[in-house]
């Protein structure tokens, strides 16, 4: 296991793999504004121990991947989908089981719609439909919780020093956790500090907040033909559970695994359950 920076089409992306390349490949796609560290190493090792070749990577403007001037990303959401393909090609993986969390789950959906030959199956965690209904009945999707909206609206734009950035991100992690379980502040703070100190430019990640979609696939979610598992916390404050239910309803044959009292993301307390579900789904 070692970090590896790939360069393709003039774009540098930092990647890391776990396990035997001969095993079935699993590509992990993190949400926007977050580096691959949020797919925590021990979780990746759990999947690798189950006989999977696991690949995680830093999005542009996160971690050790290419960074752009804050406020001027010069790329779109569609480019981030293409980056997933670049990672697979660099690792000589023709197609993979794709696991995406939050906006990474939206990127995974778009990958399955635009590059179906690259996707063996989907696992969509804490996410929402990535494309419009395209003539289907409109989905009744609830907004984020009041607590989440209040935090986002009150978050200061200026972050004067590293400690302020870390404090803000830990507070955000607490909100995302949903409030129904004890929050591991020490663990969150250690992870955030590693992430901040590792990044080329921690402020560049804010470019993700202003990305345009780019060229979005016209096909509906109902055209996704690969086996799909939707995993969603019942206390998700960003995308309440109904978002996961709609995904499972829209994608043919999709299954929904609801995690009781779980918030947004993959909580350490749920690692055994989530890892077992991914291993079973990708068997």
Residue frames relative to the residue before (quaternion, step in Angstrom):
aa qw qx qy qz dx dy dz
X 1.0000 0.0000 0.0000 0.0000 0.00 0.00 0.00
X 0.2485 0.7446 -0.5917 0.1834 3.56 -0.80 1.01
X 0.5251 -0.6006 0.4883 0.3538 3.52 -1.15 0.57
X 0.0483 -0.7835 0.6195 -0.0049 3.52 -1.11 0.79
X 0.2329 -0.7646 0.5871 0.1282 3.54 -0.76 1.04
X 0.1543 -0.7785 0.6037 0.0749 3.54 -0.70 1.10
X 0.1395 -0.7705 0.6152 0.0917 3.55 -1.15 0.57
X 0.1800 0.7676 -0.5929 0.1637 3.53 -0.67 1.11
X 0.8264 0.0747 -0.1104 0.5470 3.57 -0.93 0.93
X 0.6738 -0.5183 0.2888 0.4404 3.56 1.11 0.68
X 0.6164 0.5372 -0.3298 0.4720 3.59 1.29 0.18
X 0.2176 -0.7717 0.5868 0.1128 3.56 -0.86 0.99
X 0.0066 -0.7863 0.6162 -0.0441 3.54 -0.81 1.09
X 0.3050 -0.7497 0.5611 0.1733 3.55 -0.87 0.98
X 0.0415 -0.8078 0.5867 -0.0380 3.56 -0.78 1.10
X 0.0682 -0.7696 0.6312 0.0683 3.53 -1.32 0.24
X 0.1379 -0.8057 0.5733 0.0563 3.58 -0.96 0.83
X 0.1664 -0.7584 0.6260 0.0725 3.52 -1.28 0.58
X 0.7841 0.3531 -0.2440 0.4483 3.57 -1.07 0.73
X 0.6821 -0.4895 0.3890 0.3793 3.48 -1.43 -0.15
X 0.4480 -0.7082 0.4724 0.2731 3.64 -0.69 1.01
X 0.6089 0.5553 -0.3588 0.4384 3.59 1.21 -0.30
X 0.5916 0.5762 -0.3653 0.4296 3.60 1.24 -0.29
X 0.6658 -0.4783 0.3636 0.4423 3.60 -1.20 0.30
X 0.3728 -0.7672 0.4793 0.2068 3.60 -0.75 1.01
X 0.1041 -0.7569 0.6435 0.0468 3.54 -1.17 0.79
X 0.1579 -0.7811 0.6009 0.0629 3.57 -0.70 1.11
X 0.1901 -0.7882 0.5803 0.0766 3.57 -0.74 1.11
X 0.0867 -0.7947 0.6005 0.0155 3.59 -0.75 1.07
X 0.2685 -0.7837 0.5449 0.1294 3.56 -0.56 1.22
X 0.6187 -0.5517 0.4169 0.3730 3.54 -1.32 0.29
X 0.6594 -0.5179 0.3683 0.4016 3.54 -1.27 0.31
X 0.7825 0.3042 -0.2547 0.4799 3.53 -1.13 0.76
X 0.7077 0.4175 -0.2445 0.5149 3.59 1.28 -0.07
X 0.4053 -0.7044 0.5320 0.2378 3.54 -1.02 0.83
X 0.7029 -0.4639 0.3343 0.4230 3.53 -1.34 0.06
X 0.5060 0.6604 -0.4306 0.3498 3.63 1.18 -0.32
X 0.6172 0.5608 -0.3530 0.4243 3.58 1.16 -0.49
X 0.5500 0.4003 -0.4032 0.6122 3.53 1.38 0.14
X 0.2277 -0.8426 0.4629 0.1544 3.56 0.25 1.23
X 0.6480 -0.5838 0.3406 0.3509 3.52 -1.09 0.87
X 0.6786 0.4925 -0.3137 0.4455 3.60 0.84 -0.87
X 0.6100 0.5274 -0.3506 0.4763 3.58 1.12 -0.59
X 0.6378 0.5187 -0.3222 0.4694 3.58 0.97 -0.84
X 0.6578 0.5111 -0.3073 0.4600 3.57 1.01 -0.82
X 0.5918 0.5582 -0.3711 0.4477 3.60 1.09 -0.60
X 0.6644 0.4857 -0.3001 0.4823 3.57 0.98 -0.85
X 0.6555 0.5101 -0.3153 0.4589 3.58 0.94 -0.87
X 0.6405 0.5238 -0.3233 0.4592 3.59 1.03 -0.77
X 0.6614 0.4913 -0.2955 0.4836 3.56 1.23 -0.45
X 0.6251 -0.5818 0.3281 0.4040 3.58 1.26 0.27
X 0.5492 0.5777 -0.4249 0.4291 3.56 0.98 0.83
X 0.3438 -0.6813 0.6035 0.2311 3.55 -1.21 0.64
X 0.1207 -0.8480 0.5160 -0.0069 3.54 -0.23 1.35
X 0.0671 -0.7819 0.6198 0.0081 3.56 -0.92 0.98
X 0.0029 -0.7561 0.6545 0.0039 3.55 -0.98 0.94
X 0.0407 -0.8186 0.5729 0.0044 3.60 -1.14 0.46
X 0.4881 -0.6304 0.5210 0.3048 3.52 -1.32 0.45
X 0.4292 -0.6476 0.5635 0.2807 3.55 -0.99 0.84
X 0.6291 -0.4476 0.4457 0.4530 3.54 -1.29 0.13
X 0.8279 0.2116 -0.1921 0.4825 3.55 -1.15 0.75
X 0.6811 0.3626 -0.3287 0.5446 3.59 1.18 0.50
X 0.8456 0.1962 -0.1200 0.4818 3.53 -1.27 0.42
X 0.7605 -0.3550 0.2944 0.4571 3.53 -0.93 -1.01
X 0.4323 0.6601 -0.4890 0.3719 3.57 1.19 0.46
X 0.7346 -0.4114 0.2979 0.4499 3.53 -1.34 0.17
X 0.1389 -0.7857 0.5979 0.0770 3.56 -1.03 0.79
X 0.2644 -0.7517 0.5924 0.1185 3.51 -1.25 0.64
X 0.6652 -0.4845 0.3701 0.4311 3.53 -1.25 0.30
X 0.5082 -0.6466 0.4625 0.3313 3.60 -0.82 0.91
X 0.7884 0.2655 -0.2362 0.5022 3.53 -0.85 1.08
X 0.7632 0.2652 -0.1561 0.5681 3.61 1.27 -0.20
X 0.0344 -0.8592 0.5100 0.0219 3.60 0.53 1.12
X 0.2175 -0.8166 0.5136 0.1490 3.61 0.94 -0.76
X 0.7097 0.3227 -0.2693 0.5654 3.60 1.17 0.51
X 0.3698 -0.7382 0.5308 0.1913 3.57 -1.28 0.31
X 0.6988 -0.4239 0.3570 0.4523 3.52 -1.33 -0.02
X 0.6188 0.5477 -0.3411 0.4481 3.57 1.05 -0.73
X 0.6188 0.5325 -0.3432 0.4645 3.60 1.10 -0.63
X 0.6307 0.5188 -0.3395 0.4667 3.59 1.07 -0.63
X 0.5958 0.5308 -0.3585 0.4845 3.58 1.13 -0.57
X 0.6575 0.5055 -0.3023 0.4699 3.57 0.96 -0.89
X 0.5931 0.5734 -0.3653 0.4312 3.59 1.11 -0.62
X 0.6073 0.5492 -0.3579 0.4489 3.60 1.03 -0.70
X 0.6396 0.5042 -0.3180 0.4854 3.57 1.02 -0.77
X 0.6254 0.5436 -0.3353 0.4483 3.58 0.99 -0.81
X 0.6460 0.5191 -0.3186 0.4601 3.57 0.99 -0.83
X 0.6524 0.5080 -0.3185 0.4635 3.59 0.92 -0.85
X 0.6607 0.5061 -0.3153 0.4560 3.57 0.87 -0.91
X 0.6629 0.5165 -0.3130 0.4424 3.59 0.90 -0.89
X 0.7204 0.3995 -0.2395 0.5139 3.58 1.12 -0.64
X 0.4398 -0.7276 0.4251 0.3107 3.57 1.34 0.28
X 0.4242 0.6620 -0.4818 0.3869 3.53 1.00 0.98
X 0.3378 -0.7726 0.4958 0.2077 3.63 -0.38 1.15
X 0.7828 -0.0797 0.0889 0.6107 3.58 1.03 -0.84
X 0.1232 -0.8093 0.5737 0.0259 3.56 -1.11 0.70
X 0.4921 -0.5396 0.5692 0.3778 3.48 -1.42 0.16
X 0.1735 -0.8258 0.5343 0.0492 3.58 -0.60 1.13
X 0.0826 -0.7850 0.6139 -0.0050 3.54 -0.82 1.12
X 0.0239 0.8158 -0.5754 0.0534 3.58 -0.62 1.11
X 0.1683 -0.7783 0.5984 0.0887 3.55 -1.06 0.80
X 0.8289 0.0993 -0.1209 0.5371 3.57 -1.06 0.85
X 0.8163 -0.0905 0.0824 0.5646 3.63 -0.73 -0.97
X 0.5506 0.5865 -0.3970 0.4418 3.58 1.21 -0.34
X 0.6117 0.5279 -0.3442 0.4782 3.57 1.19 -0.51
X 0.6156 0.5155 -0.3424 0.4879 3.58 1.12 -0.62
X 0.6397 0.5084 -0.3268 0.4749 3.59 0.96 -0.81
X 0.6315 0.5331 -0.3317 0.4550 3.59 1.03 -0.75
X 0.6299 0.5220 -0.3329 0.4690 3.59 1.02 -0.78
X 0.6759 0.4887 -0.2921 0.4680 3.59 0.90 -0.94
X 0.6034 0.5459 -0.3494 0.4646 3.57 1.09 -0.68
X 0.6778 0.4864 -0.2942 0.4663 3.59 0.93 -0.88
X 0.6741 0.4850 -0.2992 0.4699 3.60 1.11 -0.61
X 0.7687 0.3789 -0.1856 0.4807 3.58 0.96 -0.87
X 0.7841 0.1748 -0.0711 0.5913 3.58 1.17 -0.59
X 0.0295 -0.8635 0.5035 0.0067 3.56 0.80 1.05
X 0.6384 0.5468 -0.3323 0.4278 3.58 1.08 -0.66
X 0.6549 0.5171 -0.3074 0.4573 3.59 1.25 -0.27
X 0.7158 0.4500 -0.2202 0.4864 3.59 1.26 -0.36
X 0.2479 -0.7760 0.5673 0.1203 3.57 -0.73 1.13
X 0.7629 -0.1369 0.1021 0.6235 3.57 1.09 -0.73
X 0.3163 -0.7363 0.5683 0.1867 3.56 -1.33 0.27
X 0.0334 -0.7170 0.6931 0.0664 3.49 -1.28 0.65
X 0.0898 -0.8218 0.5623 -0.0182 3.58 -0.51 1.22
X 0.0657 -0.8337 0.5468 -0.0406 3.56 -0.42 1.30
X 0.8653 -0.0189 0.0070 0.5008 3.58 -0.95 0.92
X 0.5427 0.6264 -0.3900 0.4012 3.57 0.90 0.86
X 0.3778 -0.7104 0.5673 0.1756 3.53 -1.39 0.00
X 0.6673 -0.4804 0.3523 0.4469 3.64 -1.17 0.31
X 0.3450 -0.7847 0.4922 0.1516 3.56 -0.86 1.05
X 0.7634 0.2706 -0.1660 0.5625 3.58 1.21 -0.33
X 0.6124 -0.5658 0.3983 0.3822 3.62 -1.16 0.52
X 0.7071 -0.4970 0.3183 0.3895 3.52 -1.31 0.31
X 0.1790 -0.8132 0.5309 0.1575 3.60 1.15 -0.62
X 0.8113 -0.2869 0.1313 0.4921 3.55 0.68 1.10
X 0.5582 0.5777 -0.4121 0.4299 3.59 1.22 -0.19
X 0.6612 -0.4733 0.3731 0.4468 3.57 -1.25 0.21
X 0.5204 -0.6523 0.4359 0.3372 3.63 -0.89 0.80
X 0.4248 -0.7056 0.5086 0.2509 3.54 -1.04 0.80
X 0.3483 -0.7086 0.5746 0.2154 3.53 -1.07 0.79
X 0.0743 0.8316 -0.5403 0.1045 3.57 0.26 1.30
X 0.3562 -0.7535 0.5098 0.2131 3.60 -0.61 1.08
X 0.5177 -0.6326 0.4738 0.3275 3.59 -1.15 0.56
X 0.6745 -0.4368 0.3715 0.4650 3.58 -1.27 0.03
X 0.6201 -0.5489 0.4051 0.3875 3.54 -1.24 0.43
X 0.6425 -0.5247 0.3913 0.3983 3.56 -1.23 0.40
X 0.6256 0.5416 -0.3412 0.4460 3.59 1.03 -0.76
X 0.6580 0.4974 -0.3080 0.4741 3.58 0.95 -0.86
X 0.6718 0.4976 -0.3010 0.4587 3.58 0.84 -0.95
X 0.6402 0.5260 -0.3278 0.4539 3.57 1.00 -0.81
X 0.6608 0.5041 -0.3175 0.4566 3.59 0.92 -0.86
X 0.6746 0.5021 -0.3057 0.4466 3.58 0.83 -0.97
X 0.6888 0.4854 -0.2932 0.4517 3.58 0.90 -0.88
X 0.7139 0.4476 -0.2526 0.4756 3.58 1.14 -0.59
X 0.4802 0.6849 -0.4379 0.3295 3.60 1.25 -0.18
X 0.4112 -0.7271 0.4859 0.2573 3.63 -0.70 0.99
X 0.5011 -0.6537 0.4801 0.3019 3.56 -1.12 0.70
X 0.7394 0.3818 -0.2154 0.5110 3.59 0.90 -0.91
X 0.0691 -0.7718 0.6320 0.0135 3.53 -0.98 0.97
X 0.2656 -0.8582 0.4134 0.1485 3.57 0.08 1.30
X 0.8253 0.0402 0.0011 0.5633 3.63 1.00 -0.58
X 0.7279 -0.4509 0.3017 0.4194 3.54 -1.35 0.27
X 0.6604 0.5125 -0.3241 0.4428 3.59 0.88 -0.88
X 0.6342 0.5221 -0.3337 0.4624 3.59 1.04 -0.71
X 0.6262 0.5273 -0.3291 0.4705 3.57 1.03 -0.79
X 0.6692 0.4991 -0.2998 0.4617 3.56 0.90 -0.94
X 0.6460 0.5188 -0.3241 0.4566 3.60 0.90 -0.88
X 0.6656 0.5079 -0.3061 0.4531 3.57 0.93 -0.89
X 0.6929 0.4760 -0.2879 0.4587 3.59 0.89 -0.88
X 0.6181 0.5165 -0.3497 0.4784 3.60 1.07 -0.62
X 0.6357 0.5191 -0.3263 0.4690 3.58 0.99 -0.80
X 0.6373 0.5184 -0.3191 0.4726 3.58 1.05 -0.79
X 0.6374 0.5237 -0.3250 0.4624 3.59 0.99 -0.83
X 0.6220 0.5374 -0.3387 0.4577 3.57 1.06 -0.73
X 0.6550 0.5015 -0.3130 0.4707 3.59 0.93 -0.87
X 0.6661 0.5161 -0.3032 0.4451 3.58 0.91 -0.93
X 0.6025 0.5938 -0.3544 0.3985 3.58 1.11 -0.62
X 0.5185 -0.7150 0.3605 0.2999 3.57 1.25 -0.18
X 0.4499 -0.7580 0.3978 0.2543 3.58 1.21 -0.23
X 0.6290 0.5563 -0.3529 0.4127 3.61 1.17 -0.02
X 0.7278 0.3307 -0.2133 0.5617 3.57 1.28 -0.19
X 0.6085 -0.5096 0.4245 0.4358 3.59 -1.21 0.27
X 0.3067 -0.7553 0.5556 0.1637 3.57 -1.01 0.86
X 0.3189 -0.7498 0.5555 0.1660 3.57 -0.80 1.08
X 0.1478 -0.8363 0.5226 0.0751 3.57 0.21 1.27
X 0.6365 0.5317 -0.3438 0.4405 3.60 0.95 -0.77
X 0.6687 0.4925 -0.3003 0.4691 3.58 0.95 -0.86
X 0.6514 0.5072 -0.3135 0.4692 3.55 0.99 -0.85
X 0.6642 0.5090 -0.3147 0.4481 3.59 0.90 -0.86
X 0.6442 0.5160 -0.3294 0.4586 3.60 0.97 -0.78
X 0.6643 0.4959 -0.3036 0.4696 3.57 0.97 -0.85
X 0.6553 0.5064 -0.3148 0.4637 3.59 0.89 -0.88
X 0.6520 0.5125 -0.3306 0.4505 3.61 0.90 -0.84
X 0.6362 0.5138 -0.3284 0.4727 3.60 0.95 -0.81
X 0.6601 0.5183 -0.3054 0.4498 3.55 0.95 -0.91
X 0.6788 0.4924 -0.2891 0.4618 3.57 0.89 -0.96
X 0.7075 0.4683 -0.2708 0.4546 3.57 0.85 -0.93
X 0.6601 0.5152 -0.3037 0.4545 3.59 1.15 -0.53
X 0.6113 0.6133 -0.3476 0.3595 3.57 1.08 -0.70
X 0.5391 -0.5879 0.4955 0.3438 3.56 -1.17 0.65
X 0.7740 -0.1012 0.1224 0.6129 3.57 0.94 -0.98
X 0.3057 -0.7977 0.4881 0.1789 3.57 -0.13 1.27
X 0.6363 0.5394 -0.3424 0.4324 3.62 1.07 -0.60
X 0.5595 0.6233 -0.3910 0.3816 3.61 1.16 -0.48
X 0.5727 0.6098 -0.3836 0.3911 3.60 1.12 -0.58
X 0.5895 0.5826 -0.3725 0.4174 3.59 1.16 -0.45
X 0.4692 0.6581 -0.4471 0.3833 3.59 1.26 -0.12
X 0.5954 0.5932 -0.3636 0.4016 3.57 1.11 -0.63
X 0.5965 0.5901 -0.3610 0.4070 3.57 1.17 -0.52
X 0.7668 0.3583 -0.1816 0.5007 3.59 1.16 -0.56
X 0.3686 0.7476 -0.4872 0.2605 3.61 1.21 0.27
X 0.3260 -0.6789 0.6158 0.2316 3.53 -1.20 0.65
X 0.6389 -0.5641 0.3650 0.3747 3.56 -1.21 0.46
X 0.2910 -0.7181 0.5697 0.2740 3.57 0.90 -0.90
X 0.7449 -0.3686 0.2851 0.4776 3.56 -1.18 -0.50
X 0.1355 -0.8141 0.5640 0.0275 3.55 -0.32 1.30
X 0.5478 -0.6204 0.4372 0.3520 3.63 -0.95 0.78
X 0.4132 -0.7183 0.5076 0.2361 3.56 -1.08 0.74
X 0.5595 0.6195 -0.3924 0.3863 3.60 1.20 -0.39
X 0.4627 -0.6791 0.4919 0.2878 3.60 -1.08 0.68
X 0.6695 -0.4885 0.3675 0.4220 3.56 -1.26 0.26
X 0.5993 0.5895 -0.3583 0.4062 3.57 1.12 -0.59
X 0.6257 0.5340 -0.3476 0.4500 3.59 1.24 -0.17
X 0.4799 0.6383 -0.4576 0.3909 3.60 1.24 -0.03
X 0.1593 -0.8448 0.5100 0.0282 3.54 -0.60 1.18
X 0.5797 0.5870 -0.3917 0.4074 3.63 1.20 0.00
X 0.6125 -0.5369 0.4086 0.4120 3.61 -1.15 0.48
X 0.0687 -0.8231 0.5633 -0.0243 3.55 -0.82 1.05
X 0.1037 -0.7578 0.6431 0.0377 3.51 -1.04 0.96
X 0.1635 -0.7689 0.6140 0.0708 3.56 -0.87 1.04
X 0.0674 -0.7849 0.6159 0.0053 3.58 -0.81 1.07
X 0.0956 0.8215 -0.5468 0.1304 3.57 -0.65 1.08
X 0.3969 -0.7143 0.5288 0.2295 3.55 -0.98 0.89
X 0.4799 -0.6829 0.4696 0.2878 3.55 -1.02 0.77
X 0.7232 0.3819 -0.2409 0.5226 3.61 1.27 -0.23
X 0.2683 0.7820 -0.5208 0.2128 3.59 1.17 0.51
X 0.2572 -0.8086 0.5069 0.1515 3.63 -0.53 1.09
X 0.6448 0.5116 -0.3301 0.4621 3.60 1.15 -0.42
X 0.7762 0.0627 -0.0010 0.6274 3.56 0.88 -1.02
X 0.2793 -0.7772 0.5377 0.1698 3.62 -0.08 1.18
X 0.7504 -0.4745 0.2352 0.3956 3.53 -1.22 0.67
X 0.5846 0.6075 -0.3806 0.3799 3.61 1.01 -0.71
X 0.5788 0.5798 -0.3793 0.4301 3.60 1.10 -0.59
X 0.6778 0.4735 -0.2884 0.4829 3.59 0.93 -0.85
X 0.6255 0.5398 -0.3397 0.4495 3.56 1.03 -0.76
X 0.6547 0.5071 -0.3162 0.4629 3.59 0.95 -0.86
X 0.6139 0.5411 -0.3497 0.4562 3.59 0.98 -0.77
X 0.6875 0.4827 -0.2840 0.4622 3.55 0.86 -0.97
X 0.6470 0.5073 -0.3189 0.4715 3.59 1.14 -0.61
X 0.7088 0.4950 -0.2627 0.4284 3.58 0.98 -0.85
X 0.7184 0.4058 -0.2466 0.5083 3.60 1.03 -0.75
X 0.4701 -0.7130 0.4350 0.2853 3.60 -0.53 1.13
X 0.8528 0.1564 -0.1328 0.4802 3.54 -0.93 0.98
X 0.4386 0.7137 -0.4583 0.2971 3.60 1.23 -0.01
X 0.2510 -0.7472 0.5994 0.1391 3.53 -1.20 0.68
X 0.2635 -0.7585 0.5786 0.1432 3.57 -1.14 0.68
X 0.0865 -0.7501 0.6544 0.0401 3.53 -0.99 0.97
X 0.1385 -0.7988 0.5829 0.0537 3.58 -0.44 1.21
X 0.2330 -0.7717 0.5818 0.1082 3.56 -0.88 1.03
X 0.3881 -0.7654 0.4665 0.2143 3.55 -0.39 1.25
X 0.8645 0.0540 -0.1003 0.4896 3.54 -0.90 1.11
X 0.4709 0.6577 -0.4603 0.3658 3.60 1.21 0.24
X 0.3879 -0.7201 0.5315 0.2200 3.54 -1.14 0.70
X 0.7512 -0.3479 0.3049 0.4708 3.54 -1.11 -0.80
X 0.7411 0.3445 -0.2780 0.5048 3.57 -0.71 1.09
X 0.5590 -0.5844 0.4691 0.3548 3.54 -1.32 -0.33
X 0.2211 -0.7986 0.5528 0.0874 3.55 -0.16 1.34
X 0.5887 -0.5940 0.4156 0.3574 3.59 -1.03 0.76
X 0.6185 0.5590 -0.3464 0.4302 3.57 1.05 -0.72
X 0.7205 0.4273 -0.2375 0.4919 3.59 1.19 -0.55
X 0.3706 0.7592 -0.4809 0.2348 3.61 1.21 -0.05
X 0.6774 0.4827 -0.3376 0.4406 3.67 0.71 -0.87
X 0.6706 0.4986 -0.2996 0.4603 3.58 0.95 -0.89
X 0.6954 0.4732 -0.2776 0.4642 3.57 0.85 -0.99
X 0.6528 0.5067 -0.3229 0.4613 3.60 0.91 -0.85
X 0.6543 0.5050 -0.3202 0.4629 3.59 0.92 -0.87
X 0.6520 0.5139 -0.3183 0.4577 3.59 0.99 -0.81
X 0.6555 0.4986 -0.3161 0.4710 3.59 0.98 -0.82
X 0.6551 0.5094 -0.3195 0.4574 3.60 0.92 -0.85
X 0.6540 0.5000 -0.3117 0.4745 3.57 0.98 -0.83
X 0.6789 0.5061 -0.2927 0.4441 3.58 0.93 -0.91
X 0.7503 0.3863 -0.2054 0.4955 3.58 1.04 -0.74
X 0.3888 0.7408 -0.4731 0.2760 3.59 1.24 0.15
